[in-house]
Amino acid sequence: MLKNVISYGISVEEYKPYTTKNGRLRHYINFENPKNQELINLEVYRKYEVGEIFEKEMKYGYWGILYSTE
């Protein structure tokens, strides 16, 4: 049960590339949730620069987990 559609247009605070033991590159970004000022760590599909705007429409699930609407 998804609720609270959120449209994020937030500045990326931190970008962390990570290579798995199998050699796959993963991209992680950190940004502040404007609703409650908590830091969100999110896996994304491309490289972001610090200060770049992350735009995505997402929903909060029942347990407070973010889900992509795309």
Backbone atoms as SQL, in Angstrom:
CREATE TABLE atoms (id INTEGER PRIMARY KEY, chain TEXT, resi INTEGER, resn TEXT, atom TEXT, x REAL, y REAL, z REAL);
INSERT INTO atoms VALUES
  (1, 'A', 1, 'MET', 'N', 0.848, -1.177, 0.000),
  (2, 'A', 1, 'MET', 'CA', 0.000, 0.000, 0.000),
  (3, 'A', 1, 'MET', 'C', 0.896, 1.244, 0.000),
  (4, 'A', 2, 'LEU', 'N', 0.932, 1.961, -1.097),
  (5, 'A', 2, 'LEU', 'CA', 1.784, 3.138, -1.209),
  (6, 'A', 2, 'LEU', 'C', 0.976, 4.394, -0.953),
  (7, 'A', 3, 'LYS', 'N', 1.607, 5.361, -0.333),
  (8, 'A', 3, 'LYS', 'CA', 0.940, 6.625, -0.041),
  (9, 'A', 3, 'LYS', 'C', 1.943, 7.754, -0.155),
  (10, 'A', 4, 'ASN', 'N', 1.495, 8.966, -0.086),
  (11, 'A', 4, 'ASN', 'CA', 2.346, 10.154, -0.070),
  (12, 'A', 4, 'ASN', 'C', 3.319, 10.228, -1.246),
  (13, 'A', 5, 'VAL', 'N', 2.821, 10.593, -2.412),
  (14, 'A', 5, 'VAL', 'CA', 3.692, 10.780, -3.569),
  (15, 'A', 5, 'VAL', 'C', 4.558, 12.009, -3.336),
  (16, 'A', 6, 'ILE', 'N', 5.869, 11.828, -3.473),
  (17, 'A', 6, 'ILE', 'CA', 6.835, 12.891, -3.251),
  (18, 'A', 6, 'ILE', 'C', 7.580, 13.122, -4.561),
  (19, 'A', 7, 'SER', 'N', 7.712, 14.367, -4.960),
  (20, 'A', 7, 'SER', 'CA', 8.507, 14.707, -6.128),
  (21, 'A', 7, 'SER', 'C', 9.769, 15.385, -5.625),
  (22, 'A', 8, 'TYR', 'N', 10.895, 14.671, -5.741),
  (23, 'A', 8, 'TYR', 'CA', 12.157, 15.196, -5.246),
  (24, 'A', 8, 'TYR', 'C', 12.859, 16.014, -6.312),
  (25, 'A', 9, 'GLY', 'N', 13.323, 17.173, -5.954),
  (26, 'A', 9, 'GLY', 'CA', 14.181, 18.014, -6.759),
  (27, 'A', 9, 'GLY', 'C', 15.253, 18.530, -5.811),
  (28, 'A', 10, 'ILE', 'N', 16.078, 17.612, -5.333),
  (29, 'A', 10, 'ILE', 'CA', 16.981, 17.854, -4.218),
  (30, 'A', 10, 'ILE', 'C', 18.432, 17.849, -4.701),
  (31, 'A', 11, 'SER', 'N', 19.252, 18.653, -4.080),
  (32, 'A', 11, 'SER', 'CA', 20.681, 18.697, -4.376),
  (33, 'A', 11, 'SER', 'C', 21.379, 17.493, -3.735),
  (34, 'A', 12, 'VAL', 'N', 22.230, 16.814, -4.509),
  (35, 'A', 12, 'VAL', 'CA', 22.979, 15.658, -4.017),
  (36, 'A', 12, 'VAL', 'C', 24.075, 16.148, -3.074),
  (37, 'A', 13, 'GLU', 'N', 24.115, 15.597, -1.861),
  (38, 'A', 13, 'GLU', 'CA', 25.115, 15.998, -0.871),
  (39, 'A', 13, 'GLU', 'C', 26.384, 15.164, -0.956),
  (40, 'A', 14, 'GLU', 'N', 26.239, 13.890, -1.351),
  (41, 'A', 14, 'GLU', 'CA', 27.399, 13.008, -1.427),
  (42, 'A', 14, 'GLU', 'C', 27.152, 11.941, -2.483),
  (43, 'A', 15, 'TYR', 'N', 28.192, 11.610, -3.243),
  (44, 'A', 15, 'TYR', 'CA', 28.135, 10.547, -4.252),
  (45, 'A', 15, 'TYR', 'C', 29.202, 9.516, -3.908),
  (46, 'A', 16, 'LYS', 'N', 28.818, 8.225, -3.885),
  (47, 'A', 16, 'LYS', 'CA', 29.769, 7.168, -3.567),
  (48, 'A', 16, 'LYS', 'C', 29.673, 6.056, -4.608),
  (49, 'A', 17, 'PRO', 'N', 30.710, 5.882, -5.433),
  (50, 'A', 17, 'PRO', 'CA', 30.739, 4.711, -6.311),
  (51, 'A', 17, 'PRO', 'C', 31.209, 3.505, -5.503),
  (52, 'A', 18, 'TYR', 'N', 30.704, 2.330, -5.834),
  (53, 'A', 18, 'TYR', 'CA', 31.078, 1.114, -5.128),
  (54, 'A', 18, 'TYR', 'C', 31.170, -0.014, -6.144),
  (55, 'A', 19, 'THR', 'N', 32.253, -0.766, -6.099),
  (56, 'A', 19, 'THR', 'CA', 32.422, -1.912, -6.980),
  (57, 'A', 19, 'THR', 'C', 32.210, -3.171, -6.157),
  (58, 'A', 20, 'THR', 'N', 31.295, -4.018, -6.621),
  (59, 'A', 20, 'THR', 'CA', 31.006, -5.262, -5.914),
  (60, 'A', 20, 'THR', 'C', 32.136, -6.258, -6.111),
  (61, 'A', 21, 'LYS', 'N', 32.101, -7.362, -5.397),
  (62, 'A', 21, 'LYS', 'CA', 33.137, -8.383, -5.536),
  (63, 'A', 21, 'LYS', 'C', 33.105, -9.029, -6.915),
  (64, 'A', 22, 'ASN', 'N', 31.978, -8.887, -7.630),
  (65, 'A', 22, 'ASN', 'CA', 31.854, -9.414, -8.990),
  (66, 'A', 22, 'ASN', 'C', 32.252, -8.391, -10.045),
  (67, 'A', 23, 'GLY', 'N', 32.700, -7.204, -9.625),
  (68, 'A', 23, 'GLY', 'CA', 33.168, -6.190, -10.555),
  (69, 'A', 23, 'GLY', 'C', 32.109, -5.250, -11.093),
  (70, 'A', 24, 'ARG', 'N', 30.898, -5.296, -10.548),
  (71, 'A', 24, 'ARG', 'CA', 29.831, -4.385, -10.997),
  (72, 'A', 24, 'ARG', 'C', 29.916, -3.071, -10.253),
  (73, 'A', 25, 'LEU', 'N', 29.766, -1.994, -11.008),
  (74, 'A', 25, 'LEU', 'CA', 29.814, -0.664, -10.420),
  (75, 'A', 25, 'LEU', 'C', 28.419, -0.249, -9.969),
  (76, 'A', 26, 'ARG', 'N', 28.293, 0.143, -8.726),
  (77, 'A', 26, 'ARG', 'CA', 27.035, 0.639, -8.161),
  (78, 'A', 26, 'ARG', 'C', 27.213, 2.109, -7.811),
  (79, 'A', 27, 'HIS', 'N', 26.165, 2.892, -7.962),
  (80, 'A', 27, 'HIS', 'CA', 26.201, 4.317, -7.654),
  (81, 'A', 27, 'HIS', 'C', 25.263, 4.589, -6.481),
  (82, 'A', 28, 'TYR', 'N', 25.760, 5.288, -5.474),
  (83, 'A', 28, 'TYR', 'CA', 24.954, 5.658, -4.309),
  (84, 'A', 28, 'TYR', 'C', 25.044, 7.162, -4.093),
  (85, 'A', 29, 'ILE', 'N', 23.914, 7.777, -3.772),
  (86, 'A', 29, 'ILE', 'CA', 23.897, 9.195, -3.444),
  (87, 'A', 29, 'ILE', 'C', 23.252, 9.387, -2.077),
  (88, 'A', 30, 'ASN', 'N', 23.623, 10.474, -1.432),
  (89, 'A', 30, 'ASN', 'CA', 23.015, 10.887, -0.169),
  (90, 'A', 30, 'ASN', 'C', 22.381, 12.253, -0.366),
  (91, 'A', 31, 'PHE', 'N', 21.181, 12.419, 0.166),
  (92, 'A', 31, 'PHE', 'CA', 20.528, 13.723, 0.176),
  (93, 'A', 31, 'PHE', 'C', 19.615, 13.802, 1.375),
  (94, 'A', 32, 'GLU', 'N', 19.269, 15.014, 1.743),
  (95, 'A', 32, 'GLU', 'CA', 18.444, 15.239, 2.927),
  (96, 'A', 32, 'GLU', 'C', 16.967, 15.214, 2.558),
  (97, 'A', 33, 'ASN', 'N', 16.195, 14.473, 3.324),
  (98, 'A', 33, 'ASN', 'CA', 14.753, 14.410, 3.134),
  (99, 'A', 33, 'ASN', 'C', 14.146, 15.733, 3.614),
  (100, 'A', 34, 'PRO', 'N', 13.465, 16.468, 2.725),
  (101, 'A', 34, 'PRO', 'CA', 12.908, 17.763, 3.140),
  (102, 'A', 34, 'PRO', 'C', 11.755, 17.632, 4.131),
  (103, 'A', 35, 'LYS', 'N', 11.164, 16.448, 4.194),
  (104, 'A', 35, 'LYS', 'CA', 10.022, 16.229, 5.080),
  (105, 'A', 35, 'LYS', 'C', 10.434, 16.136, 6.553),
  (106, 'A', 36, 'ASN', 'N', 11.545, 15.419, 6.823),
  (107, 'A', 36, 'ASN', 'CA', 11.943, 15.230, 8.219),
  (108, 'A', 36, 'ASN', 'C', 13.445, 15.438, 8.455),
  (109, 'A', 37, 'GLN', 'N', 14.166, 15.962, 7.477),
  (110, 'A', 37, 'GLN', 'CA', 15.588, 16.286, 7.564),
  (111, 'A', 37, 'GLN', 'C', 16.473, 15.068, 7.850),
  (112, 'A', 38, 'GLU', 'N', 16.016, 13.858, 7.550),
  (113, 'A', 38, 'GLU', 'CA', 16.852, 12.671, 7.684),
  (114, 'A', 38, 'GLU', 'C', 17.692, 12.507, 6.429),
  (115, 'A', 39, 'LEU', 'N', 18.870, 11.907, 6.573),
  (116, 'A', 39, 'LEU', 'CA', 19.742, 11.657, 5.444),
  (117, 'A', 39, 'LEU', 'C', 19.296, 10.371, 4.751),
  (118, 'A', 40, 'ILE', 'N', 19.079, 10.437, 3.448),
  (119, 'A', 40, 'ILE', 'CA', 18.651, 9.283, 2.661),
  (120, 'A', 40, 'ILE', 'C', 19.817, 8.812, 1.814),
  (121, 'A', 41, 'ASN', 'N', 20.131, 7.517, 1.895),
  (122, 'A', 41, 'ASN', 'CA', 21.154, 6.879, 1.075),
  (123, 'A', 41, 'ASN', 'C', 20.418, 6.048, 0.038),
  (124, 'A', 42, 'LEU', 'N', 20.637, 6.340, -1.243),
  (125, 'A', 42, 'LEU', 'CA', 19.843, 5.738, -2.309),
  (126, 'A', 42, 'LEU', 'C', 20.742, 5.223, -3.419),
  (127, 'A', 43, 'GLU', 'N', 20.484, 3.986, -3.891),
  (128, 'A', 43, 'GLU', 'CA', 21.203, 3.465, -5.055),
  (129, 'A', 43, 'GLU', 'C', 20.550, 4.016, -6.314),
  (130, 'A', 44, 'VAL', 'N', 21.365, 4.556, -7.223),
  (131, 'A', 44, 'VAL', 'CA', 20.871, 5.136, -8.471),
  (132, 'A', 44, 'VAL', 'C', 21.597, 4.475, -9.641),
  (133, 'A', 45, 'TYR', 'N', 21.124, 4.748, -10.858),
  (134, 'A', 45, 'TYR', 'CA', 21.639, 4.056, -12.036),
  (135, 'A', 45, 'TYR', 'C', 22.697, 4.821, -12.818),
  (136, 'A', 46, 'ARG', 'N', 23.070, 6.006, -12.365),
  (137, 'A', 46, 'ARG', 'CA', 24.109, 6.757, -13.069),
  (138, 'A', 46, 'ARG', 'C', 24.910, 7.571, -12.064),
  (139, 'A', 47, 'LYS', 'N', 26.040, 8.104, -12.553),
  (140, 'A', 47, 'LYS', 'CA', 26.898, 8.927, -11.712),
  (141, 'A', 47, 'LYS', 'C', 26.284, 10.314, -11.537),
  (142, 'A', 48, 'TYR', 'N', 26.322, 10.824, -10.318),
  (143, 'A', 48, 'TYR', 'CA', 25.883, 12.182, -10.003),
  (144, 'A', 48, 'TYR', 'C', 27.062, 12.959, -9.455),
  (145, 'A', 49, 'GLU', 'N', 27.075, 14.241, -9.699),
  (146, 'A', 49, 'GLU', 'CA', 28.071, 15.133, -9.117),
  (147, 'A', 49, 'GLU', 'C', 27.478, 15.747, -7.843),
  (148, 'A', 50, 'VAL', 'N', 28.331, 16.043, -6.870),
  (149, 'A', 50, 'VAL', 'CA', 27.876, 16.707, -5.653),
  (150, 'A', 50, 'VAL', 'C', 27.328, 18.079, -6.048),
  (151, 'A', 51, 'GLY', 'N', 26.134, 18.389, -5.578),
  (152, 'A', 51, 'GLY', 'CA', 25.480, 19.645, -5.915),
  (153, 'A', 51, 'GLY', 'C', 24.512, 19.525, -7.080),
  (154, 'A', 52, 'GLU', 'N', 24.594, 18.437, -7.852),
  (155, 'A', 52, 'GLU', 'CA', 23.664, 18.213, -8.968),
  (156, 'A', 52, 'GLU', 'C', 22.267, 17.932, -8.402),
  (157, 'A', 53, 'ILE', 'N', 21.253, 18.311, -9.153),
  (158, 'A', 53, 'ILE', 'CA', 19.874, 18.121, -8.704),
  (159, 'A', 53, 'ILE', 'C', 19.391, 16.706, -9.047),
  (160, 'A', 54, 'PHE', 'N', 18.904, 15.993, -8.037),
  (161, 'A', 54, 'PHE', 'CA', 18.307, 14.671, -8.199),
  (162, 'A', 54, 'PHE', 'C', 16.805, 14.867, -8.284),
  (163, 'A', 55, 'GLU', 'N', 16.217, 14.560, -9.446),
  (164, 'A', 55, 'GLU', 'CA', 14.781, 14.729, -9.641),
  (165, 'A', 55, 'GLU', 'C', 14.134, 13.369, -9.860),
  (166, 'A', 56, 'LYS', 'N', 13.183, 13.033, -9.016),
  (167, 'A', 56, 'LYS', 'CA', 12.520, 11.743, -9.102),
  (168, 'A', 56, 'LYS', 'C', 11.189, 11.812, -8.380),
  (169, 'A', 57, 'GLU', 'N', 10.180, 11.174, -8.920),
  (170, 'A', 57, 'GLU', 'CA', 8.898, 11.064, -8.232),
  (171, 'A', 57, 'GLU', 'C', 8.883, 9.724, -7.517),
  (172, 'A', 58, 'MET', 'N', 8.716, 9.777, -6.195),
  (173, 'A', 58, 'MET', 'CA', 8.764, 8.570, -5.379),
  (174, 'A', 58, 'MET', 'C', 7.585, 8.559, -4.415),
  (175, 'A', 59, 'LYS', 'N', 7.339, 7.396, -3.850),
  (176, 'A', 59, 'LYS', 'CA', 6.260, 7.235, -2.876),
  (177, 'A', 59, 'LYS', 'C', 6.818, 6.615, -1.606),
  (178, 'A', 60, 'TYR', 'N', 6.185, 6.971, -0.490),
  (179, 'A', 60, 'TYR', 'CA', 6.488, 6.325, 0.782),
  (180, 'A', 60, 'TYR', 'C', 5.539, 5.162, 0.961),
  (181, 'A', 61, 'GLY', 'N', 6.100, 3.994, 1.250),
  (182, 'A', 61, 'GLY', 'CA', 5.290, 2.816, 1.517),
  (183, 'A', 61, 'GLY', 'C', 4.795, 2.811, 2.952),
  (184, 'A', 62, 'TYR', 'N', 4.129, 1.754, 3.303),
  (185, 'A', 62, 'TYR', 'CA', 3.517, 1.620, 4.623),
  (186, 'A', 62, 'TYR', 'C', 4.551, 1.725, 5.747),
  (187, 'A', 63, 'TRP', 'N', 5.739, 1.143, 5.573),
  (188, 'A', 63, 'TRP', 'CA', 6.761, 1.134, 6.611),
  (189, 'A', 63, 'TRP', 'C', 7.740, 2.285, 6.458),
  (190, 'A', 64, 'GLY', 'N', 7.440, 3.272, 5.614),
  (191, 'A', 64, 'GLY', 'CA', 8.304, 4.427, 5.449),
  (192, 'A', 64, 'GLY', 'C', 9.425, 4.219, 4.449),
  (193, 'A', 65, 'ILE', 'N', 9.337, 3.180, 3.628),
  (194, 'A', 65, 'ILE', 'CA', 10.358, 2.890, 2.625),
  (195, 'A', 65, 'ILE', 'C', 10.014, 3.640, 1.335),
  (196, 'A', 66, 'LEU', 'N', 11.029, 4.237, 0.693),
  (197, 'A', 66, 'LEU', 'CA', 10.817, 4.955, -0.561),
  (198, 'A', 66, 'LEU', 'C', 10.740, 3.982, -1.735),
  (199, 'A', 67, 'TYR', 'N', 9.768, 4.199, -2.628),
  (200, 'A', 67, 'TYR', 'CA', 9.607, 3.404, -3.836),
  (201, 'A', 67, 'TYR', 'C', 9.547, 4.329, -5.029),
  (202, 'A', 68, 'SER', 'N', 10.191, 3.924, -6.120),
  (203, 'A', 68, 'SER', 'CA', 10.118, 4.704, -7.366),
  (204, 'A', 68, 'SER', 'C', 8.757, 4.462, -8.007),
  (205, 'A', 69, 'THR', 'N', 8.201, 5.500, -8.616),
  (206, 'A', 69, 'THR', 'CA', 6.912, 5.358, -9.291),
  (207, 'A', 69, 'THR', 'C', 7.074, 5.016, -10.761),
  (208, 'A', 70, 'GLU', 'N', 8.317, 4.986, -11.255),
  (209, 'A', 70, 'GLU', 'CA', 8.569, 4.661, -12.666),
  (210, 'A', 70, 'GLU', 'C', 8.875, 3.210, -12.848);
